Amino acid sequence: MKEFIEKFGKEKIINEADIMQIRSDFYLVSSNLQKILQQTAHTTSFIGIYLGKIKRNFIPSPYLLKELAGVSKNKVTVNDKGAWMFICGKHIYARSITKFNPKQKLNDLVLVLNKHNECLGYGRIINKFDSKKVAVQNVFDIGDFVRRERKK
């Protein structure tokens, strides 16, 4: 998880001591709550704020994406159509991008935000933003949660 966060900047958004791993899931848990948990014989399945899960890669929670978007410079803002297509699992065309950091380069990971500054997921820059091609390849979007539930 730490490596994932560092891909979007070196800012410290979460105190490492407050991160608790339960199997492949990560949670934000205050030190006070961790102490109480250690004093009991209870084995928990989940606790605190969900941060994400490791499958093949790290899958972040919407909470973690929101926290990253607040501090990261690696982000693009898209128009309404681009936002809808992105959360449907599609890639982002350059014409949908309304704001970006000009220091970003090819193969950088970027957070994708809508016009309300809500983080929709993240992707990889694969073309220049002035082209007519796909500019950001979808790596993960918040629609993944809905699509995963439909498969069950």
Phi and psi in degrees as a GROMACS rama.xvg file:
@    title "Ramachandran Plot"
@    xaxis  label "Phi"
@    yaxis  label "Psi"
@TYPE xy
-59.5091  -41.6347  LYS-2
-64.016  -38.3245  GLU-3
-61.7028  -47.9345  PHE-4
-61.5459  -40.1216  ILE-5
-67.0963  -19.4579  GLU-6
-68.2939  -17.776  LYS-7
-108.422  5.59583  PHE-8
142.114  165.011  GLY-9
-94.5558  -1.19523  LYS-10
-63.624  141.472  GLU-11
-89.9638  109.424  LYS-12
-100.557  -19.7686  ILE-13
-137.53  133.44  ILE-14
-70.6158  122.751  ASN-15
-58.6716  -29.4546  GLU-16
-67.7707  -20.6018  ALA-17
-91.9516  3.2769  ASP-18
-94.4155  129.212  ILE-19
-123.98  129.817  MET-20
-103.337  129.179  GLN-21
-124.239  110.084  ILE-22
55.1851  -119.118  ARG-23
-99.822  5.67382  SER-24
-100.651  148.39  ASP-25
-118.338  139.687  PHE-26
-133.075  149.33  TYR-27
-93.3745  114.09  LEU-28
-132.201  125.886  VAL-29
-61.9267  153.842  SER-30
-62.5229  -34.3465  SER-31
-62.3738  -44.4516  ASN-32
-67.1129  -36.4062  LEU-33
-63.4001  -40.4468  GLN-34
-63.462  -43.486  LYS-35
-62.2178  -42.0752  ILE-36
-62.7904  -39.3549  LEU-37
-67.7209  -26.2074  GLN-38
-79.8179  -11.6897  GLN-39
-104.936  164.827  THR-40
-92.7608  7.94586  ALA-41
-74.9377  134.507  HIS-42
-103.001  120.53  THR-43
-95.0588  152.668  THR-44
-94.7023  -32.3411  SER-45
-157.986  156.209  PHE-46
-164.307  147.667  ILE-47
72.0163  -149.519  GLY-48
-99.4885  126.315  ILE-49
-69.3452  128.415  TYR-50
-106.561  -27.2885  LEU-51
154.972  -176.487  GLY-52
-143.328  146.433  LYS-53
-97.7123  121.122  ILE-54
-113.128  -110.714  LYS-55
-77.2909  -42.8438  ARG-56
-119.369  175.271  ASN-57
-80.1773  130.292  PHE-58
-108.933  110.777  ILE-59
-77.5968  156.71  PRO-60
-86.685  161.437  SER-61
-57.6583  -34.6896  PRO-62
-61.1565  -47.7869  TYR-63
-64.3641  -40.5798  LEU-64
-61.1286  -41.4641  LEU-65
-63.0597  -42.4804  LYS-66
-65.0494  -41.6848  GLU-67
-63.6501  -42.2984  LEU-68
-62.3097  -28.6311  ALA-69
-69.0983  -23.9538  GLY-70
-120.483  -20.5291  VAL-71
-78.1323  146.031  SER-72
-95.8924  -10.4518  LYS-73
-86.9456  81.7264  ASN-74
-153.873  156.389  LYS-75
-128.258  149.783  VAL-76
-110.644  136.927  THR-77
-120.192  158.666  VAL-78
-75.1817  178.734  ASN-79
-59.7932  -43.881  ASP-80
-65.097  -43.2562  LYS-81
-62.477  -38.5767  GLY-82
-64.1018  -45.775  ALA-83
-63.1216  -45.6975  TRP-84
-62.935  -39.1251  MET-85
-64.358  -45.7126  PHE-86
-73.3948  -10.6954  ILE-87
-88.1501  3.68993  CYS-88
95.5847  6.27113  GLY-89
-89.4813  163.779  LYS-90
-82.0855  168.862  HIS-91
-106.358  125.605  ILE-92
-83.033  151.23  TYR-93
-57.2238  -35.2443  ALA-94
-66.1672  -17.7407  ARG-95
-85.7115  -13.6209  SER-96
-83.8659  123.09  ILE-97
-103.261  -21.8791  THR-98
-151.432  139.761  LYS-99
-157.501  165.494  PHE-100
-90.7505  117.852  ASN-101
-64.8889  -13.6668  PRO-102
-80.2363  -10.3603  LYS-103
-69.6011  145.672  GLN-104
-130.244  173.001  LYS-105
-54.9897  143.086  LEU-106
73.4051  0.135167  ASN-107
-70.9857  145.998  ASP-108
-84.9194  138.397  LEU-109
-132.955  144.089  VAL-110
-79.6429  142.745  LEU-111
-108.233  121.791  VAL-112
-116.712  150.976  LEU-113
-89.8684  -176.427  ASN-114
-67.5112  -14.0871  LYS-115
-95.4881  10.8371  HIS-116
64.6876  27.3793  ASN-117
-91.843  131.091  GLU-118
-78.5393  124.471  CYS-119
-99.3856  -11.2524  LEU-120
147.858  -155.692  GLY-121
-148.146  161.537  TYR-122
-150.839  -177.901  GLY-123
-116.281  133.796  ARG-124
-71.7393  122.859  ILE-125
-119.515  -11.9191  ILE-126
-147.305  164.555  ASN-127
-66.5483  153.556  LYS-128
-76.8811  -5.288  PHE-129
-100.231  6.96855  ASP-130
-90.2918  172.965  SER-131
-99.7684  10.7762  LYS-132
-98.2246  179.711  LYS-133
-63.6645  128.091  VAL-134
-100.307  -36.0872  ALA-135
-126.884  121.032  VAL-136
-84.0451  128.583  GLN-137
-68.2936  123.893  ASN-138
-103.912  -44.0698  VAL-139
-154.022  136.513  PHE-140
-135.607  160.373  ASP-141
-67.1257  -18.0902  ILE-142
-68.4007  -15.1526  GLY-143
-58.0172  -37.119  ASP-144
-61.6685  -42.31  PHE-145
-69.8009  -44.4242  VAL-146
-62.8692  -37.1656  ARG-147
-65.4254  -39.9765  ARG-148
-67.4375  -33.5254  GLU-149
-67.8396  -25.6552  ARG-150
-74.7715  -18.0342  LYS-151
